[in-house]
Amino acid sequence: MRKTQKNIDLTAANWVAKMVNGDLSAFEHEELNVWLDAAPENQQAFIEANNALAVMDDAIKSTDRTTESPSSEVVELKHLAKPPSKASLAKKRRWGYVALAASFLLAIASTRVMVGDPIVFLSADYHTAVGEVRAITLEDGSIVTLGPDSAIAVQFTDQTRNIALISGLADFQAAPMEHADKRVFTVTSPHGQVQALGTRFIVNSFDGHTNVAVLEHQVEVKPNSATSKQIAILAENQAARYNRHSISPISTINPERALSWQKGKLIFDRVTLREVVSEFSRYQRGKIIIANETAARKLVSGVFDMTDPQAGLELISRELGVQNISITPLMTVIY
C-alpha cells in the first residue's frame, strides 16, 4: 500500500531528529539508507526536513544570542552512516526533540498546509476567514454567529434541522420548534451531538474534544460512540466537554466570558496552553506549534485582545517560562 505524503514526512522528520540526537545505531544507519533508496519521495522529504531544521536553527540563533546555538547539519544523502561528532552532539541534545516537531511541522505547513483545507471549503455552506466573526440567519429564522476560521454545513429536512460544525466554534440561537414545524434543532461535531431544548448555546470544536456552553434554556449532549450510553442535560449557564466516548462533569460558566470572542477578546481561567493555542490559531495566519508536551499542559489564565494575538503569545510565553519563536510569518513554535 502506498504511503501518504504525511506518513513519508513524519518518517523523514523522525530520522532527522534521531540523527541530531545521535540516537542511530549502525543498523539504523543502514536502515535509513535503505529507506532513502526505496523512493525519490523519501529522499525529497528527508531533504525538506533537514532544510526546515536549518531554518529552526537560524531562528533560535536570532532570538537568543547569549546562548550558543548548534549549527544544523544538513546531511548529504549517501553519507548518512557517519554519526555527528561528540562536541556537536553535546550541543544538540538540549534542543533535538524541539527540532523534531518543528522541522516536521514546518516542512508540512510551509509547502502543503498553508493553502487551507479544501475539504472544509468544499463541504461547508458557510465559513469564516482567520479573525472573522460573522452572523448568519438561516431559513428557519435561527441565527448562527460563526467564530473565526470556522465552518458549518446546514442540513435541513422536513423532519429535522441539523447543523454540522465542521471546524471552529459558533453561537447558535435556535428558532423555537413551534416556529419551525416542530423540527428538532441539533448541532453535530466530530465528537458528538448537541440537541437544543431551548434557544441559545455555544459549541466549540477542538482536535480531541468539543466544548458546549448553554446561554438560554437547556441542551442535550450525546457522544458519537455507539458504545457510549452517556447523555447529559445542561441548563442555562452550564457547560461541559465531551469526546466520542464520554462527557466531562458539568461546570458553571459566566455568560459574558463565554461570549467574549464576539468582542475580539479571549478569556481563560486555568485552561491548558494546548487549548489556548488552538483558540489563538483562529486569529492569525499560519501555524502555532507547541513542540514540548510539558509546556502544552501548563495552565493559562488571563484576558487577551485578539487584535494582536502575537503579543498575547509573547505574554503567555513569559508568564509560563517557555520560549516563543517566529520562524517565518507563517510559523510560530512554542517550546
C-alpha positions in Angstrom: 0.0 0.0 0.0 1.4 3.4 -1.0 2.2 5.6 2.0 0.6 9.0 2.2 2.8 12.1 2.0 2.0 12.8 5.6 3.5 9.5 6.7 6.5 10.0 4.5 7.1 13.4 6.0 6.7 12.1 9.5 9.2 9.3 8.9 11.7 11.7 7.4 11.4 14.0 10.4 11.9 11.1 12.8 15.1 10.1 11.0 16.4 13.7 11.1 15.6 14.1 14.8 17.3 10.8 15.6 20.5 11.8 13.8 20.6 15.2 15.5 20.4 13.5 18.9 22.9 10.8 18.0 20.4 8.0 18.6 21.1 5.9 15.5 22.8 2.6 15.8 24.9 1.2 12.9 22.0 -1.0 11.9 19.6 2.0 11.9 22.1 4.0 9.7 21.9 1.2 7.2 18.1 1.0 7.6 17.9 4.8 6.8 19.9 4.4 3.7 17.6 1.6 2.5 14.6 3.8 3.2 16.1 6.6 1.2 16.9 4.3 -1.7 13.3 3.0 -1.7 11.7 6.1 -3.3 12.5 9.5 -4.6 9.7 10.9 -2.4 11.6 9.6 0.7 14.8 11.5 -0.4 12.8 14.7 -1.0 11.1 14.5 2.3 14.4 14.0 4.1 15.9 17.0 2.3 12.9 19.1 3.3 13.1 18.0 6.9 16.9 18.9 7.0 16.2 22.3 5.4 13.5 23.0 7.9 15.9 22.1 10.7 18.3 24.7 9.3 15.6 27.4 9.4 14.8 26.4 13.0 18.5 26.8 13.9 18.7 30.2 12.4 15.6 31.3 14.2 17.0 30.2 17.6 20.3 32.0 16.9 18.5 35.2 16.1 16.3 35.1 19.3 18.9 34.0 21.8 22.4 35.4 21.1 23.6 34.8 24.7 23.3 31.1 24.5 25.4 29.2 21.9 23.1 27.5 19.4 24.0 24.5 17.4 24.7 24.6 13.7 22.3 22.4 11.8 23.8 19.6 9.8 22.0 19.3 6.5 23.0 15.8 5.9 24.0 14.7 2.4 22.3 11.7 1.0 24.6 8.6 0.9 26.7 9.9 3.8 24.2 9.2 6.5 26.1 6.4 8.3 28.6 8.9 9.7 27.3 9.9 13.2 27.7 13.5 14.4 30.8 14.4 16.5 30.7 14.3 20.3 31.1 18.0 20.5 28.3 18.6 18.1 26.2 16.0 19.8 26.6 17.7 23.2 25.4 21.0 21.9 22.4 19.5 20.1 20.9 17.2 22.7 19.2 20.0 24.6 17.1 21.0 21.6 16.9 18.0 19.3 13.3 17.0 20.2 12.1 20.6 19.7 13.6 20.3 16.2 11.8 17.0 15.6 8.4 18.7 15.9 9.3 22.0 14.4 11.2 20.6 11.4 8.4 18.2 10.5 5.6 20.6 11.0 7.4 23.5 9.3 8.0 21.3 6.3 4.4 20.3 6.1 3.0 23.7 6.9 5.3 25.7 4.5 4.6 23.5 1.5 1.2 21.9 1.9 -1.0 23.2 4.8 -0.9 26.9 4.2 -3.1 26.7 1.2 -6.0 25.9 3.5 -8.1 22.8 3.9 -10.0 22.1 0.7 -12.3 19.6 2.4 -13.6 22.4 4.7 -14.3 24.8 1.8 -16.0 22.1 -0.3 -18.2 20.7 2.4 -19.2 24.0 4.2 -22.2 26.1 3.4 -20.8 28.9 5.5 -17.2 29.6 6.7 -15.2 32.5 8.1 -11.7 33.7 7.5 -9.0 33.9 10.1 -10.0 36.6 12.6 -13.5 37.0 11.1 -16.8 36.8 13.1 -19.9 36.5 11.1 -23.7 36.4 11.9 -25.9 34.2 9.6 -29.7 34.0 9.6 -30.9 30.5 8.5 -34.1 29.8 6.6 -36.0 28.9 9.8 -35.0 32.2 11.4 -32.3 30.7 13.6 -29.2 32.9 13.9 -25.7 31.4 13.9 -22.7 33.6 14.8 -19.6 31.9 13.4 -16.3 32.4 15.2 -13.1 33.0 13.3 -11.7 30.3 11.0 -14.9 28.2 11.5 -17.2 26.3 9.1 -20.7 24.8 9.2 -22.8 22.7 6.9 -26.6 23.2 7.1 -28.8 20.1 6.7 -32.5 20.9 6.9 -35.2 18.4 6.0 -38.9 18.3 6.6 -38.3 16.4 9.8 -35.0 17.8 11.3 -32.8 20.8 11.4 -29.2 19.8 11.7 -26.0 21.9 11.6 -22.7 20.2 11.2 -19.9 22.2 12.9 -17.0 21.2 10.6 -14.4 23.2 12.4 -14.1 26.1 14.9 -16.9 27.5 17.1 -20.4 29.0 16.8 -23.1 30.6 18.8 -26.4 29.1 18.0 -29.7 30.9 18.6 -32.2 28.3 17.5 -35.7 29.3 16.4 -38.3 27.6 18.7 -39.7 24.3 17.4 -43.2 25.8 17.3 -41.9 28.3 14.7 -40.2 25.6 12.7 -42.8 23.0 12.0 -41.8 21.1 15.2 -38.4 20.1 13.8 -35.7 19.3 16.3 -32.6 21.5 16.1 -29.3 19.7 16.5 -25.6 20.5 16.1 -23.1 17.8 15.4 -19.3 17.9 15.8 -16.7 15.2 15.2 -17.2 14.1 18.8 -21.0 14.0 19.3 -24.3 15.7 19.1 -26.0 18.7 20.9 -29.8 18.9 20.7 -31.4 22.2 21.5 -34.1 22.0 24.2 -34.1 25.8 24.3 -32.7 28.6 22.2 -29.1 29.6 22.7 -25.8 27.7 23.2 -22.2 27.8 22.0 -20.3 24.8 20.5 -16.5 24.9 20.3 -14.8 22.1 18.5 -11.1 21.1 19.0 -9.0 18.2 17.8 -9.7 15.9 20.6 -12.9 17.2 22.2 -15.8 19.6 21.9 -17.0 22.2 24.5 -20.6 23.3 24.8 -21.9 26.2 26.9 -25.6 27.0 27.4 -26.7 30.6 27.5 -30.5 30.1 27.5 -32.7 27.2 28.5 -31.3 23.7 28.0 -29.5 21.3 25.6 -28.9 17.6 25.5 -25.4 16.3 24.8 -24.6 12.8 23.4 -21.2 11.5 22.4 -20.7 9.9 18.9 -19.6 6.4 20.1 -22.2 3.7 19.6 -20.9 2.1 22.8 -21.5 5.2 24.9 -24.8 5.4 26.7 -23.9 8.6 28.4 -26.3 11.6 27.9 -26.2 14.9 29.7 -28.7 17.7 30.1 -27.2 21.1 30.5 -29.2 24.0 31.9 -28.7 27.7 31.5 -25.1 28.9 32.4 -23.8 25.4 32.4 -21.0 23.9 30.3 -19.4 20.5 29.6 -16.7 19.0 27.5 -17.2 15.8 25.5 -15.3 13.5 23.2 -16.5 10.5 21.2 -16.9 8.3 24.3 -17.7 10.4 27.3 -18.9 13.7 28.8 -17.0 15.6 31.5 -18.6 16.8 34.7 -20.9 19.8 34.3 -19.4 23.2 35.3 -20.8 26.7 35.7 -20.0 29.5 33.3 -20.0 33.3 33.2 -22.1 34.1 30.0 -20.2 37.3 29.4 -16.9 35.4 29.3 -18.4 32.8 27.1 -19.3 35.4 24.5 -16.1 37.5 24.8 -14.8 36.2 21.5 -17.6 38.1 19.7 -16.0 41.3 21.1 -12.5 40.3 20.0 -11.3 39.1 23.3 -10.4 35.6 24.7 -10.8 35.0 28.5 -9.2 31.9 30.0 -9.3 30.6 33.6 -6.8 27.7 34.1 -7.0 26.4 30.6 -4.2 24.3 29.1 -1.8 26.0 26.8 -2.7 23.4 24.1 -6.3 24.6 24.1 -5.3 28.3 24.3 -3.1 27.9 21.3 -6.0 26.3 19.4 -8.1 29.3 20.1 -5.3 31.8 19.2 -4.7 29.9 15.9 -8.1 31.1 14.7 -6.9 34.7 14.8 -3.6 34.7 12.9 -2.5 33.1 9.7 0.0 30.3 9.8 0.6 27.7 12.4 1.3 27.8 16.1 3.1 24.7 17.2 3.8 23.5 20.7 6.9 21.4 20.5 7.0 20.5 24.2 4.4 18.3 25.8 5.2 19.7 29.3 4.6 23.2 28.0 1.3 22.1 26.3 -0.1 21.0 29.7 0.7 24.3 31.5 -2.4 26.3 32.6 -3.2 29.8 31.4 -5.4 32.4 32.9 -6.0 35.9 31.6 -7.8 38.3 29.2 -6.3 38.6 25.7 -7.0 41.2 23.0 -7.2 39.3 19.6 -6.4 42.4 17.6 -2.8 41.4 18.3 -2.6 37.7 19.1 1.2 37.6 18.7 1.5 40.0 21.7 -0.7 37.6 23.7 1.5 34.7 22.8 4.6 36.7 23.9 2.9 37.5 27.3 1.9 33.9 27.8 5.4 32.6 27.0 6.9 35.0 29.5 4.5 34.1 32.2 4.8 30.3 31.7 8.6 30.4 31.3 8.6 28.9 27.8 10.2 30.0 24.6 8.3 31.5 21.6 10.0 31.7 18.2 8.5 33.0 15.0 10.4 31.1 12.4 8.6 32.6 9.4 5.4 34.8 9.2 3.6 31.5 8.8 5.1 29.5 11.7 5.4 30.1 15.4 7.0 27.5 17.7 6.5 27.3 21.5 8.9 25.1 23.3 
